């Protein structure tokens, strides 16, 4: 009986211990003025307990950029403020539940200097 059950699970793609793709989302490492600058694919496959989401960053009250992709459910619908010298940064994360519900950008070939600087910047932002 157990071998047949395991065979059925394999046939439908439900391998024990392997995370299942729940939904697909648009992905962008850095969006500025409706253009996405990214070094990876512009789609992401979310695992269980993740949703499609957008994190909008506001720097000093008037510089806005965003990050698109899968967001852990614990981080959905939150607004956070940076700490220390980065306290002028606000991050507002919103989530949605259907495939590609977080879309709306134009893909652009990455400019590695911009992506590199933003990656370093975002690495040091603590909330």
GROMACS elastic network, one bead per residue, 0.5 to 0.9 nm:
[ bonds ]
;  ai    aj funct       b0    kb
    1     4     6  0.53507   500
    1     5     6  0.64071   500
    1     6     6  0.88233   500
    2     5     6  0.50795   500
    2     6     6  0.61698   500
    2     7     6  0.85442   500
    3     6     6  0.51058   500
    3     7     6  0.60704   500
    3     8     6  0.86302   500
    4     8     6  0.61906   500
    4     9     6  0.86631   500
    5     8     6  0.50937   500
    5     9     6  0.62694   500
    5    10     6  0.86845   500
    6     9     6  0.50715   500
    6    10     6  0.62148   500
    6    11     6  0.85952   500
    6    15     6  0.82665   500
    6    16     6  0.88312   500
    7    10     6  0.51305   500
    7    11     6  0.61568   500
    7    12     6  0.88844   500
    8    11     6  0.50221   500
    8    12     6  0.64869   500
    8    13     6  0.86483   500
    8    14     6  0.85366   500
    9    12     6  0.54215   500
    9    13     6  0.61467   500
    9    15     6  0.61877   500
    9    16     6  0.81326   500
   10    14     6  0.57172   500
   10    15     6  0.56844   500
   10    16     6  0.87761   500
   11    14     6  0.76353   500
   11    15     6  0.89770   500
   12    15     6  0.85005   500
   13    20     6  0.84531   500
   14    17     6  0.88196   500
   14    18     6  0.74759   500
   14    19     6  0.85666   500
   14    20     6  0.73617   500
   15    18     6  0.55678   500
   15    19     6  0.82514   500
   15    20     6  0.86504   500
   16    19     6  0.83471   500
   19    22     6  0.89885   500
   19    47     6  0.62848   500
   19    48     6  0.69966   500
   20    46     6  0.84358   500
   20    47     6  0.58628   500
   20    48     6  0.65960   500
   21    24     6  0.77226   500
   21    45     6  0.59753   500
   21    46     6  0.56469   500
   21    48     6  0.68814   500
   22    45     6  0.74342   500
   22    46     6  0.58205   500
   22    47     6  0.54634   500
   22    48     6  0.58760   500
   22    49     6  0.85242   500
   22    50     6  0.80190   500
   22    51     6  0.85298   500
   22    99     6  0.89296   500
   23    44     6  0.85489   500
   23    45     6  0.60588   500
   23    46     6  0.54089   500
   23    47     6  0.73398   500
   23    48     6  0.86870   500
   23    50     6  0.84688   500
   23    51     6  0.74442   500
   23    52     6  0.76762   500
   23    97     6  0.79061   500
   23    98     6  0.68575   500
   23    99     6  0.53631   500
   23   100     6  0.80438   500
   24    43     6  0.68836   500
   24    44     6  0.56691   500
   24    46     6  0.59510   500
   24    51     6  0.87720   500
   24    52     6  0.73582   500
   24    69     6  0.88790   500
   24    70     6  0.82898   500
   24    98     6  0.80449   500
   24    99     6  0.50032   500
   24   100     6  0.59063   500
   24   101     6  0.88498   500
   25    42     6  0.84884   500
   25    43     6  0.55691   500
   25    44     6  0.51928   500
   25    45     6  0.64080   500
   25    46     6  0.72450   500
   25    51     6  0.81966   500
   25    52     6  0.53432   500
   25    53     6  0.78900   500
   25    68     6  0.81463   500
   25    69     6  0.59489   500
   25    70     6  0.66885   500
   25    98     6  0.83873   500
   25    99     6  0.58006   500
   25   101     6  0.68619   500
   25   102     6  0.65770   500
   25   103     6  0.76096   500
   26    41     6  0.88890   500
   26    42     6  0.57145   500
   26    44     6  0.61252   500
   26    45     6  0.89190   500
   26    52     6  0.76004   500
   26    53     6  0.85953   500
   26    68     6  0.63505   500
   26    69     6  0.57618   500
   26    70     6  0.83617   500
   26    99     6  0.86491   500
   26   100     6  0.56080   500
   26   101     6  0.78698   500
   26   102     6  0.62165   500
   26   103     6  0.56037   500
   26   104     6  0.84011   500
   26   105     6  0.89633   500
   27    36     6  0.89468   500
   27    38     6  0.84347   500
   27    40     6  0.82706   500
   27    41     6  0.70412   500
   27    44     6  0.56863   500
   27    52     6  0.88511   500
   27    53     6  0.89469   500
   27    54     6  0.89948   500
   27    67     6  0.75404   500
   27    70     6  0.76013   500
   27   102     6  0.86047   500
   27   103     6  0.83275   500
   28    31     6  0.65815   500
   28    36     6  0.59024   500
   28    37     6  0.67947   500
   28    38     6  0.56075   500
   28    39     6  0.85350   500
   28    40     6  0.78205   500
   28    41     6  0.79675   500
   28    42     6  0.59140   500
   28    43     6  0.79652   500
   28    66     6  0.81529   500
   28    67     6  0.56066   500
   28    69     6  0.65251   500
   28   105     6  0.86554   500
   28   107     6  0.85032   500
   29    36     6  0.73994   500
   29    37     6  0.65622   500
   29    38     6  0.51155   500
   29    39     6  0.75973   500
   29    40     6  0.79873   500
   29    42     6  0.89325   500
   29    66     6  0.78214   500
   29    67     6  0.51638   500
   29    68     6  0.65563   500
   29    69     6  0.81589   500
   29   115     6  0.79779   500
   29   119     6  0.85535   500
   30    35     6  0.83690   500
   30    36     6  0.57892   500
   30    37     6  0.52919   500
   30    38     6  0.62928   500
   30    65     6  0.67691   500
   30    66     6  0.57833   500
   30    67     6  0.52302   500
   30    68     6  0.78020   500
   30   115     6  0.74504   500
   30   118     6  0.78246   500
   31    34     6  0.62702   500
   31    35     6  0.54427   500
   31    37     6  0.60744   500
   31    38     6  0.83562   500
   31    64     6  0.89232   500
   31    65     6  0.55150   500
   31    67     6  0.62080   500
   31    68     6  0.80542   500
   31   105     6  0.75217   500
   31   106     6  0.88119   500
   32    35     6  0.55120   500
   32    36     6  0.65920   500
   32    37     6  0.79356   500
   32    64     6  0.71142   500
   32    66     6  0.67990   500
   33    36     6  0.84258   500
   33    64     6  0.83546   500
   33    65     6  0.76077   500
   33   105     6  0.88930   500
   34   104     6  0.75908   500
   34   105     6  0.51738   500
   34   106     6  0.62088   500
   34   107     6  0.89320   500
   35   105     6  0.56077   500
   35   107     6  0.60291   500
   35   108     6  0.63748   500
   36    42     6  0.86950   500
   36    66     6  0.89103   500
   36    67     6  0.88399   500
   36   105     6  0.60954   500
   36   106     6  0.57568   500
   36   108     6  0.56155   500
   36   109     6  0.83558   500
   36   110     6  0.83579   500
   37   106     6  0.89048   500
   37   107     6  0.68012   500
   37   108     6  0.54588   500
   37   109     6  0.64393   500
   37   110     6  0.50244   500
   37   111     6  0.71140   500
   37   114     6  0.82985   500
   37   115     6  0.71200   500
   38    41     6  0.75640   500
   38    42     6  0.75740   500
   38   107     6  0.80037   500
   38   108     6  0.74218   500
   38   109     6  0.71677   500
   38   110     6  0.53441   500
   38   111     6  0.82725   500
   38   112     6  0.88787   500
   38   115     6  0.70847   500
   39    42     6  0.88647   500
   39   109     6  0.78799   500
   39   110     6  0.57727   500
   39   111     6  0.85787   500
   39   112     6  0.79737   500
   39   115     6  0.77057   500
   40    43     6  0.85247   500
   41    44     6  0.73323   500
   42    69     6  0.87410   500
   42   107     6  0.75711   500
   43    69     6  0.75727   500
   43   100     6  0.83906   500
   44    52     6  0.87675   500
   44    69     6  0.62271   500
   44    70     6  0.67582   500
   45    69     6  0.85849   500
   45    70     6  0.73564   500
   46    49     6  0.82642   500
   46    50     6  0.57347   500
   46    51     6  0.66030   500
   46    52     6  0.73613   500
   46    69     6  0.82503   500
   46    70     6  0.54798   500
   46    71     6  0.80468   500
   46    72     6  0.89697   500
   47    50     6  0.57265   500
   47    51     6  0.82312   500
   47    70     6  0.82430   500
   47    72     6  0.89806   500
   48    51     6  0.83614   500
   48    72     6  0.88471   500
   49    71     6  0.86082   500
   49    72     6  0.61313   500
   49    73     6  0.56054   500
   49    74     6  0.84691   500
   50    53     6  0.89144   500
   50    70     6  0.60022   500
   50    71     6  0.53103   500
   50    73     6  0.52041   500
   50    74     6  0.86034   500
   50    97     6  0.89449   500
   51    69     6  0.83033   500
   51    70     6  0.54895   500
   51    71     6  0.53210   500
   51    72     6  0.64616   500
   51    73     6  0.63305   500
   51    76     6  0.80295   500
   51    95     6  0.60054   500
   51    96     6  0.61502   500
   51    97     6  0.57794   500
   51    98     6  0.82234   500
   52    68     6  0.78131   500
   52    69     6  0.57852   500
   52    71     6  0.60759   500
   52    72     6  0.88770   500
   52    94     6  0.85461   500
   52    95     6  0.55645   500
   52    96     6  0.54691   500
   52    97     6  0.63422   500
   52    98     6  0.75255   500
   52    99     6  0.75230   500
   52   100     6  0.71549   500
   52   101     6  0.67617   500
   52   102     6  0.59733   500
   53    67     6  0.84374   500
   53    68     6  0.59485   500
   53    69     6  0.56003   500
   53    70     6  0.58250   500
   53    71     6  0.56178   500
   53    72     6  0.89649   500
   53    76     6  0.75611   500
   53    93     6  0.68557   500
   53    94     6  0.55362   500
   53    96     6  0.61664   500
   53    97     6  0.87277   500
   53   101     6  0.81487   500
   53   102     6  0.57413   500
   54    66     6  0.67612   500
   54    67     6  0.57874   500
   54    69     6  0.66574   500
   54    70     6  0.84103   500
   54    71     6  0.80766   500
   54    92     6  0.81029   500
   54    93     6  0.56605   500
   54    94     6  0.55582   500
   54    95     6  0.65674   500
   54    96     6  0.89363   500
   54   102     6  0.64148   500
   54   103     6  0.87661   500
   55    65     6  0.85623   500
   55    66     6  0.55103   500
   55    67     6  0.52377   500
   55    68     6  0.65261   500
   55    69     6  0.87495   500
   55    71     6  0.89508   500
   55    91     6  0.62382   500
   55    92     6  0.54308   500
   55    94     6  0.64970   500
   55    95     6  0.87909   500
   56    64     6  0.70105   500
   56    65     6  0.59716   500
   56    67     6  0.66412   500
   56    68     6  0.88076   500
   56    90     6  0.80608   500
   56    91     6  0.56173   500
   56    92     6  0.52043   500
   56    93     6  0.63823   500
   56    94     6  0.84658   500
   57    63     6  0.80480   500
   57    64     6  0.56506   500
   57    65     6  0.53780   500
   57    66     6  0.57575   500
   57    67     6  0.81454   500
   57    89     6  0.67740   500
   57    90     6  0.55901   500
   57    92     6  0.65317   500
   57    93     6  0.87668   500
   58    61     6  0.58331   500
   58    62     6  0.64294   500
   58    63     6  0.55742   500
   58    65     6  0.68119   500
   58    66     6  0.87135   500
   58    88     6  0.80368   500
   58    89     6  0.56259   500
   58    90     6  0.51784   500
   58    91     6  0.65773   500
   58    92     6  0.84406   500
   59    62     6  0.61752   500
   59    63     6  0.50207   500
   59    64     6  0.64353   500
   59    65     6  0.85349   500
   59    86     6  0.88856   500
   59    88     6  0.58785   500
   59    90     6  0.66655   500
   60    63     6  0.65964   500
   60    87     6  0.88716   500
   60    88     6  0.50696   500
   60    89     6  0.63865   500
   60    90     6  0.85663   500
   61    64     6  0.82014   500
   61    88     6  0.74137   500
   61    89     6  0.79402   500
   61    90     6  0.84360   500
   66    91     6  0.89596   500
   68    71     6  0.86593   500
   68   102     6  0.71394   500
   68   103     6  0.80425   500
   69   102     6  0.78280   500
   70    95     6  0.87090   500
   71    74     6  0.82224   500
   71    75     6  0.65926   500
   71    76     6  0.67716   500
   71    93     6  0.85177   500
   71    94     6  0.88231   500
   71    95     6  0.72751   500
   72    75     6  0.55745   500
   72    76     6  0.68807   500
   73    76     6  0.53136   500
   73    77     6  0.88707   500
   73    95     6  0.81767   500
   74    77     6  0.87455   500
   74    78     6  0.89838   500
   75    78     6  0.63188   500
   75    93     6  0.71650   500
   75    94     6  0.85599   500
   75    95     6  0.87984   500
   76    92     6  0.89836   500
   76    93     6  0.58023   500
   76    94     6  0.55290   500
   76    95     6  0.54918   500
   76    96     6  0.88128   500
   77    92     6  0.72114   500
   77    93     6  0.52154   500
   77    95     6  0.63579   500
   78    91     6  0.79697   500
   78    92     6  0.57996   500
   78    93     6  0.53649   500
   78    94     6  0.70166   500
   79    90     6  0.69606   500
   79    91     6  0.55305   500
   79    93     6  0.63282   500
   79    94     6  0.88701   500
   80    89     6  0.84561   500
   80    90     6  0.56931   500
   80    91     6  0.51919   500
   80    92     6  0.64510   500
   80    93     6  0.85290   500
   80   127     6  0.62247   500
   81    86     6  0.83861   500
   81    87     6  0.60678   500
   81    88     6  0.73498   500
   81    89     6  0.58313   500
   81    91     6  0.63500   500
   81    92     6  0.88538   500
   81   126     6  0.84591   500
   81   127     6  0.60346   500
   82    85     6  0.80606   500
   82    86     6  0.51590   500
   82    88     6  0.66039   500
   82    89     6  0.52556   500
   82    90     6  0.62773   500
   82    91     6  0.80127   500
   82   125     6  0.63311   500
   82   126     6  0.56912   500
   83    86     6  0.54344   500
   83    88     6  0.82572   500
   83    89     6  0.83857   500
   83   125     6  0.78286   500
   83   126     6  0.62820   500
   83   127     6  0.62383   500
   84    87     6  0.56029   500
   84   126     6  0.86810   500
   85    88     6  0.77277   500
   86    89     6  0.59003   500
   86   124     6  0.87448   500
   86   125     6  0.66991   500
   86   126     6  0.79941   500
   87    90     6  0.76875   500
   89   125     6  0.82488   500
   91   127     6  0.86724   500
   94   102     6  0.89885   500
   95   101     6  0.87292   500
   95   102     6  0.76482   500
   96    99     6  0.86543   500
   96   100     6  0.89413   500
   96   101     6  0.61991   500
   96   102     6  0.68771   500
   97   100     6  0.88016   500
   97   101     6  0.70976   500
   98   101     6  0.55360   500
   98   102     6  0.87041   500
   99   102     6  0.82624   500
  100   103     6  0.59093   500
  101   104     6  0.89998   500
  107   110     6  0.89856   500
  108   111     6  0.86476   500
  110   113     6  0.86575   500
  110   114     6  0.79382   500
  110   115     6  0.70353   500
  111   114     6  0.55576   500
  111   115     6  0.63287   500
  111   116     6  0.85929   500
  112   115     6  0.50638   500
  112   116     6  0.57994   500
  112   117     6  0.84486   500
  113   116     6  0.51035   500
  113   117     6  0.61491   500
  113   118     6  0.85647   500
  114   117     6  0.52994   500
  114   118     6  0.61401   500
  114   119     6  0.84612   500
  115   118     6  0.52050   500
  115   119     6  0.59385   500
  115   120     6  0.86170   500
  116   119     6  0.51160   500
  116   120     6  0.63053   500
  116   121     6  0.85937   500
  117   120     6  0.52539   500
  117   121     6  0.61304   500
  117   122     6  0.86292   500
  118   122     6  0.59204   500
  118   123     6  0.82831   500
  119   122     6  0.52167   500
  119   123     6  0.59671   500
  119   124     6  0.88169   500
  120   123     6  0.50776   500
  120   124     6  0.66517   500
  121   124     6  0.55821   500
  121   125     6  0.66589   500
  122   125     6  0.51213   500
  122   126     6  0.83787   500
  123   126     6  0.79219   500
